[in-house]
Amino acid sequence: MQSTQTAIVTGASRGLGRGIAEALVARKMRVIGVARDAARLEAAAREIGCEAVAGDASDDALAGALLAEHEPDVLVLCAGASPPLRAIHLQTWESFSHNWHVDTKATFAWLRNALLLPMKPGAHVVVISSGAAVRGSPVSGGYASAKRAQWFIADYAREEVSRMKLDLHIQVLLPMLNPSTELGRAGIAAYAKRAGTTPEEYAKRFMPPVTPEVMGRGVCDLLDQPETYKDAAYMTRAKGSGPLARLACASRPSSCRARACSLPRLPGRAAGSSTPRPPRASRCESVPWANRSRAVAASTGWPREPLRRVRFLVASQEGRE
Ligand SMILES: NC(=O)c1ccc[n+]([C@@H]2O[C@H](COP(=O)([O-])OP(=O)(O)OC[C@H]3O[C@@H](n4cnc5c(N)ncnc54)[C@H](OP(=O)(O)O)[C@@H]3O)[C@@H](O)[C@H]2O)c1
């Protein structure tokens, strides 16, 4: 039996968006896929069993019209441009800002309309950002900053939801680079070339890979287990107990109330040593950011303000996408 629930998935014609559309169809939702290439989208829609609307996801008018017409219960913003893959000095401003004009603009357009309408009570919006939003992406122009901006926009929208007392859930998923899609394979090839290795060798660091199926499962887990997945953002992974790893508060360090925030510990001082320990990639537990900041300031003698910067530095030292 067809469920009465409707979902819109942007970027549904291939890659991660297609996996998400398939997962939602499998849970008997009516799914409307959006992508620009009409022929490719329609072929995919026939295989998936969803409807197709060809269009540019960054078009504000299209976003508003589709939300008003279909009143979706679920909106997944997965459409994203393939970043121009070259070093910073070989970019132009146009190439560098490419993802801002697609990924970020689309997130802005859909969330803006979702709030203005507003979407129906209980509706759920999932924004697909990237692990690059945490780790950076030095060969992908403005990709990482565009994906980070998606995350900020989602945070701002969550704040308005609470101010407007709307019953609207907005969350962000951050998948790691993976060889499962065209975009991911191009990225891995570029980073492998830069590292002087083969794409196959380079891809090993992202094993097991995030796949379209893993993304589909991740989105379904957010929808099905709201009590478990209450936070604003989750890393999407293919290992461990499930596809979602908590990633609380990276865009709002000062409001960190997470019981198990997955951000790395700040450097502390080893027992009996005056030298701060090198940063560790372990998890912080139960400590609000302001308290951690004070604690580290006390143990290192560093002034408090630069500690915010240290925290992001630590995150970027974990490795890059
Ligand atoms: N694969 C990875 O390694 C990886 C890692 C982290 C995050 N992500 C993010 O996950 C999302 C999906 O990535 P993917 O790897 O699945 O990419 P992909 O295989 O290149 O698929 C991109 C999808 O987005 C659509 N699209 C692109 N620009 C669009 C636009 N302006 N309007 C409407 N649709 C548009 C494409 O269809 P048309 O070209 O026909 O429009 C296609 O359906 C992206 O936001 C990406 O940044 C991917």
The ligand as an SDF file (V2000), in Angstrom:
LIG
                    3D

 48 52  0  0  0  0  0  0  0  0999 V2000
   30.3310   11.5210   -3.4330 N   0  0  0  0  0  0  0  0  0  0  0  0
   31.0520   12.0430   -2.4610 C   0  0  0  0  0  0  0  0  0  0  0  0
   32.2040   11.6560   -2.2510 O   0  0  0  0  0  0  0  0  0  0  0  0
   30.4410   13.0840   -1.5750 C   0  0  0  0  0  0  0  0  0  0  0  0
   31.0290   13.3110   -0.3380 C   0  0  0  0  0  0  0  0  0  0  0  0
   30.4920   14.2750    0.4880 C   0  0  0  0  0  0  0  0  0  0  0  0
   29.3750   14.9940    0.0970 C   0  0  0  0  0  0  0  0  0  0  0  0
   28.8110   14.7600   -1.1140 N   0  0  0  0  0  0  0  0  0  0  0  0
   27.6280   15.5730   -1.4840 C   0  0  0  0  0  0  0  0  0  0  0  0
   26.5460   14.7010   -1.7670 O   0  0  0  0  0  0  0  0  0  0  0  0
   25.7150   15.2870   -2.7710 C   0  0  0  0  0  0  0  0  0  0  0  0
   25.5480   14.2940   -3.9060 C   0  0  0  0  0  0  0  0  0  0  0  0
   26.8330   14.0020   -4.4100 O   0  0  0  0  0  0  0  0  0  0  0  0
   27.0700   12.8080   -5.4520 P   0  0  0  0  0  0  0  0  0  0  0  0
   28.4120   12.3290   -5.2030 O   0  0  0  0  0  0  0  0  0  0  0  0
   25.9260   11.9090   -5.4290 O   0  0  0  0  0  0  0  0  0  0  0  0
   27.1120   13.6620   -6.8040 O   0  0  0  0  0  0  0  0  0  0  0  0
   26.7700   13.2250   -8.3000 P   0  0  0  0  0  0  0  0  0  0  0  0
   26.9080   11.7690   -8.4910 O   0  0  0  0  0  0  0  0  0  0  0  0
   27.5430   14.1420   -9.1740 O   0  0  0  0  0  0  0  0  0  0  0  0
   25.1920   13.6100   -8.4210 O   0  0  0  0  0  0  0  0  0  0  0  0
   24.8140   14.9400   -8.3200 C   0  0  0  0  0  0  0  0  0  0  0  0
   23.3100   15.0200   -8.4750 C   0  0  0  0  0  0  0  0  0  0  0  0
   22.9200   16.3910   -8.2910 O   0  0  0  0  0  0  0  0  0  0  0  0
   22.2400   16.8360   -9.4770 C   0  0  0  0  0  0  0  0  0  0  0  0
   22.5330   18.2560   -9.6740 N   0  0  0  0  0  0  0  0  0  0  0  0
   23.7320   18.8590   -9.8090 C   0  0  0  0  0  0  0  0  0  0  0  0
   23.5690   20.1830   -9.9670 N   0  0  0  0  0  0  0  0  0  0  0  0
   22.2190   20.4050   -9.9070 C   0  0  0  0  0  0  0  0  0  0  0  0
   21.4070   21.5620   -9.9850 C   0  0  0  0  0  0  0  0  0  0  0  0
   21.9290   22.7890  -10.1520 N   0  0  0  0  0  0  0  0  0  0  0  0
   20.0720   21.4240   -9.8820 N   0  0  0  0  0  0  0  0  0  0  0  0
   19.5070   20.1970   -9.7170 C   0  0  0  0  0  0  0  0  0  0  0  0
   20.2160   19.0770   -9.6260 N   0  0  0  0  0  0  0  0  0  0  0  0
   21.5680   19.1810   -9.7170 C   0  0  0  0  0  0  0  0  0  0  0  0
   22.7870   15.9480  -10.5920 C   0  0  0  0  0  0  0  0  0  0  0  0
   21.9150   15.8890  -11.7240 O   0  0  0  0  0  0  0  0  0  0  0  0
   22.0750   16.9270  -12.9610 P   0  0  0  0  0  0  0  0  0  0  0  0
   23.5320   17.0620  -13.2460 O   0  0  0  0  0  0  0  0  0  0  0  0
   21.2770   16.3090  -14.0660 O   0  0  0  0  0  0  0  0  0  0  0  0
   21.4430   18.2030  -12.5020 O   0  0  0  0  0  0  0  0  0  0  0  0
   22.8470   14.6150   -9.8620 C   0  0  0  0  0  0  0  0  0  0  0  0
   21.5510   14.0680   -9.7560 O   0  0  0  0  0  0  0  0  0  0  0  0
   26.4140   16.5850   -3.1870 C   0  0  0  0  0  0  0  0  0  0  0  0
   25.8330   17.6620   -2.4930 O   0  0  0  0  0  0  0  0  0  0  0  0
   27.8510   16.3860   -2.7400 C   0  0  0  0  0  0  0  0  0  0  0  0
   28.5170   17.6030   -2.4710 O   0  0  0  0  0  0  0  0  0  0  0  0
   29.3110   13.8110   -1.9540 C   0  0  0  0  0  0  0  0  0  0  0  0
  1  2  1  0
  2  3  2  0
  2  4  1  0
  4  5  1  0
  4 48  2  0
  5  6  2  0
  6  7  1  0
  7  8  2  0
  8  9  1  0
  8 48  1  0
  9 10  1  0
  9 46  1  0
 10 11  1  0
 11 12  1  0
 11 44  1  0
 12 13  1  0
 13 14  1  0
 14 15  2  0
 14 16  1  0
 14 17  1  0
 17 18  1  0
 18 19  2  0
 18 20  1  0
 18 21  1  0
 21 22  1  0
 22 23  1  0
 23 24  1  0
 23 42  1  0
 24 25  1  0
 25 26  1  0
 25 36  1  0
 26 27  1  0
 26 35  1  0
 27 28  2  0
 28 29  1  0
 29 30  1  0
 29 35  2  0
 30 31  1  0
 30 32  2  0
 32 33  1  0
 33 34  2  0
 34 35  1  0
 36 37  1  0
 36 42  1  0
 37 38  1  0
 38 39  2  0
 38 40  1  0
 38 41  1  0
 42 43  1  0
 44 45  1  0
 44 46  1  0
 46 47  1  0
M  CHG  2   8   1  16  -1
M  END
$$$$
